Amino acid sequence: MAKIAIIYYSSTGHTHKIAETAAEGARAAGAEVRLRKAAELAPDAAIDSNPAWRTHIEATRDVPEATPEDLEWADGFLLGSPTRFGLPAAQLKQFVDQCGGMWFTGKLQNKAAGAFTGAGNPHGGQESTLLALQNVFYHWGSVIVPVGYTDPLLGEAGGNPYGVSYTDTGQEPLPDTVLAAAKYQGQRIARFADVLARNIDDL
């Protein structure tokens, strides 16, 4: 059974929903899953300027915060973040920056890795953010597992081959097509992580 870490940052909830749904997919594929959030960095004044932001923080108070050890534990992982000017949010980037020791000792290599994101419009930096996260995976020596066009449901969700992404239309729920893609991504990362973990000594 593969061990999968899903580590995300979400301000108002959509990226959290993608993370939860990917976790469901990984569990459906037989994986043990750790769902973890990146620590919040924004000041209270910024958070309270958006009621949905404060509401989401309160609603996810019981989700454990991510540590680098969660990645060491995992056979594979997904990182998720809303896009910020075509880059991951600072909160997730801070988590990544804490993983230098794991990287230096080779504890992140040969693990299946993927990413997911969202933005306020279809061309708001979604692909750029996914590619930025994949740059991290190159440095870690992880094995990038893109969703590609490996299932028709990915096209129905927008057709982003780099990873699952969504367009935030405000406070509307995420479409079922996007959630189906997120579940598929969780299943896919779990399957690849299992194969790698069982065969890595022969590769």
N, C-alpha and C positions, 0 to 999 in steps of 0.2 A: 504494500500500500504506500503510495507516494505521500509525502508531506509537502503541503503547499502553503506559503505565506502570501497573503494578499494585503498589501500595505498601501494606504491611500491618504490623500488629504481632500476634505470636502468642506466648503463653507456653508452652503445652504441646502445640501442634501442629495443632489443628483449624482455626484461622483460616489458618494456613500452607497446609493442604491445600486449603481453598477457593481461596486465592490461586493455588496451582499449577494447579488445575483450571480456573479462569477464564483463566489464561494459555494453557492448552491450547486452550480454546475460541477465544480471540482469534487464536492462530496458525492454527487450522483455518479461520478466516475470512480468512486471508491477511495478518494483521497482523505487524509486527515488535514484539516484546514485551520490556520490561524488567521483571523481577520483582525487587522491592527490599523489604527489611525496615527498619522503624524501629529506631533504636538502642535498646538496652536501657538502662533507667534504674535498675532495681531493684538493691539491694545484694546481694552474694553470700549474706548470711545469709538473705534472703527467698527467693532462688532455690534455695538448698540445702535449704530446708525442704520443698520439693516435688520429689521425684526426677524426676518427669516434666518439670518445668520445666528442670532442669539438662540432662537428656537431650536435650530439644528444642534448647536453645542449642548444644550440641555438634553435634547432627545438622545444624544449619543454619549452621554456622560459615562456610561458603563463600558463603552468599547475601550479595550486596553490600548495604551500608547505603544507604538512600535519601538523596538530596540534592534540594534544590529544582530543580536543573538537570534532574533526571529529568522533572519536570512541564513545564519549558520545552521539552524535547525532544519531548514527546508531543503527539499530536493528540487524545488522549483518555486518561482514566485511571479506575481504580477504587481507592478507599481502603477498607481493611478493618481491623477491630479487634474483639476481644471487647468486650462491654459491661461497663462499670464503673459501677454505680449509674445505669444509663440513659444513660451518656455514653461516648465513645470512651476507650480506655486512655490514660494520661498519655504513654506513649511515642509514640503516633501524634499526640497533640495537640501534643507538642513539635515533631514534624516540621512539622505545619501551621503552627505559630507561627514557623517559620523561613522561611516563604514570603512574608513581608510585602513584601520587595523585588520579588518576581515579581508580586505583586498590584498594587503601586503603579505599576509600569511597564506594566501591562496584558498581561503575558505568560501569564496563566492564563485569560483570557476567550475565549469562543467555542470552548471545547474540550468534548467530550463527557465527562460525569462521572457516576459511579455509586458505590455503596457496598455493602458486605456486612459481616455481623456474626454473633455467636452469644452465647448465654447459657446458664446452667445449667438453666433451665426455660423453658417457652414464653412466660411472661409476665415474664421477667427483665429487660426493658428493651430488647428487640431493636429494636422500631420506634422507640423514643425515640433510640437510638443512631444509627440510620440517618438520622432527621430532623435530628439534631445535625450529622452530617457534611454533610447537604445544606444546612444553614444556611451552612456555609463556602462551598459552591459558589455560593450566591446572591451572597455578597460578592465572590467572584472573578469573577463574570460568566460562569461556566461554563454549559454547557447540560446540565441534569440529564436523564439517561436512566434512568427507572425501569424495572423489569421488568414492572410492572403485572400483568395477567393475559393476557399476549400469547401464551402457550403453555400447553396443559394440564399439562405437566410441572411448572409452577410451583405449581399447586394440589397436586399430588402431593408436593411438597417442603414444604408448609406454607402456601402461599398468601399470602406476604408481598409486597404490591405495591411496597413501597418499595425493596426490594433483597433479595438472597439472604440468608437467615439460617438458623442451625442451633440445635438444642438439644443441649447437651453432657451426655450421660448418664454421664460418667465417662471411662474409657479405651477405650470401645467405638469402633470405626471409624465414620466418618460414613456415613449411609445412602446407597445409590446414588441415591436420588431427589434428595437434596441436592446431590450431586456433579453430577448431570445438570443441575440448575438453575444451578450455578456455571459449568459449561461454556457453557450457554446465555447467561448474563450476559456472559461474556467475548466470545462471538460477537456479541452484540447491541451491546456498547459499541464493538467494532471496526467494525461496519457503520456505525453512526452517526458515528463519528469520521472514517471515510473520506469519507462524504458531506459532512460539514462542512468537512473540510480541502480538498476539491476545489471547493467552491462558496462558501466564506466571503466571497470578494470580491464575490459577486453578492447576498449577503443584506443 
